[in-house]
């Protein structure tokens, strides 16, 4: 299954904003909505194409309420997420799945004792060289989440 994860802007409650609007609620109605990280909404879709189509359906809401949208596609990687743009490029055969992964955003993952969910914090843009992901060094974190980016998103 392909996972979609939407990271809400800091000043909004993403789940509330999406589910309080009829069009977004209808687009998400067939999915089991999860919250893997603080202020996120995640669902599982049947394919990369379905994941990209869902994000396209929700675009109006993404622009207003979402900081970032990630897609975890097992045929590309079991551990590294794809940005929406990279996922779209792979779906459209503009990029080979094996030819990505150089440009990354590495999010810190912090666990706060006052909340039950870990929070994604401060993405660090890095370039993978020699196969290894550079270590996250913006602050002390419990773990990291790696998101593959397109060259344009990275700004290279």
N, C-alpha and C positions, 0 to 999 in steps of 0.2 A: 504494500500500500504506500502511496505517496502522501506525505504529510505537508500541510500548509500551516504556517505559524505567522500571525499578525502581531506585531509589537505596537502597542498603543502609545500615543504621545503622552508625555509625563502629566499633562494637565487634564487628561480625560480618563474616564472609566470605560475602556474599550468595549467590554462585554455589554454594558448598559447601552452605550451609543449604538452598537450594531443591532441589538435585539429590540430596541425601542423604536426602530424604524421599519416599517412594513416591508419595503423592498429588500433590505438586507436580511431581515428575519426570514423572509420567504426563500432567499437564496441559500440560507444556512439551515433551513428546516429539515432537510434530509440527512444532515450530518450530526454525529455525536460530538458536541462542542466540548473541548477540554481547555484547561488553562495550565500549561506546563511551567510557565514562568509568570511572575507578577505582571499584571496588566497585559496579558496576551490572550488571544483566542486561537485555538488550533483545531484542525479537523483532518480526518484522513479521507483521501479521495482514491479513486480506482487507478488513476494514471497521471502522468506528468501533464498531458493535455487537459485533463479534467481540472487539475490544480490551477493551471494558467487560466482556463476558462472561468473558474470561480473567481479568481482575482480580477479578471476583466469585468465580470458581473458586479463586483463590489467596488469598482474603481472610484466612484463618486465618494464613497465612505472612506476609502483608503487615503485619498488626498486630504480629507479633513481630519481624520482621527488616528491615522496610523503613521508611525515613524518608519517602520520597515516591514517588509513581507518576505518571508523565507519559504523555500520549498525543499523538503528532504526527499530525494528520489533515490531509492535503493539501487537502481541500475547504474547510477553515477557514483554514489558513495553512501555507505551506511552511517557515517558519522558527520559528514560535512554537508551543511545546507547550501542551497543555491539562492542567489538573489533572484528576484522576480525577472529582471532583464536577462540574466544568464539562463534561467529556466525556459524563458520564451525563446531565446536563441537556440537552445538545444532542441526544443519541441519543433521549431521551424527548420531544423537541419542546417542552421547557419553556423553552428559550432558543433564539433564532434564531442561527445561526452568525455572522451579521453584527452581532449586538448584544452581542458580548463583546469583551474586549480592553482594557477600561479598568483593571481591577485586575490587577496583575502581581507575580510573584516573579521577581526577576532574580538568577540564580546567577552567581557568579564562576567562571571556568574557569582553573585554574592548571596549568601544566605543570612538573613536577618532573624534574630531570635524572636522578634515581635510578629513576624509573618510566617506563614507555613510554606510559602512558595519562594524559590530563589528568584532574584531579579537580574535581568540583563543590564549591564552597565558599560558605559564608555567604549564604543567600538574602537579598536586600534587597526589602522590600515597597514598591512604588511605584504611583502612579496615573498613567496615561498621560493627558496633556492635549495637545491639538493634534496628535495623531497620532504624536508622537515618544516613544520610550522614554527615560526619564531615564537619565543615565549612572551606571554602577555606581561607587560611591565608598567602599566599605567597606575596600578595600585594592587594591593594584596587582594586576591580573590580566591574563592573556593575551587573554581573550575573555569573552563572557557567553552564558548560555542563558536565554531568556525563557520563562516559564510563565504562561499566562493563568489567573486564578483566578475563583471566584465571589465575589460581594459578601460572603457569609457567611465564606468562607475568609479573605478579606482583613481582615475585622473591621470593615468600614465600616457 
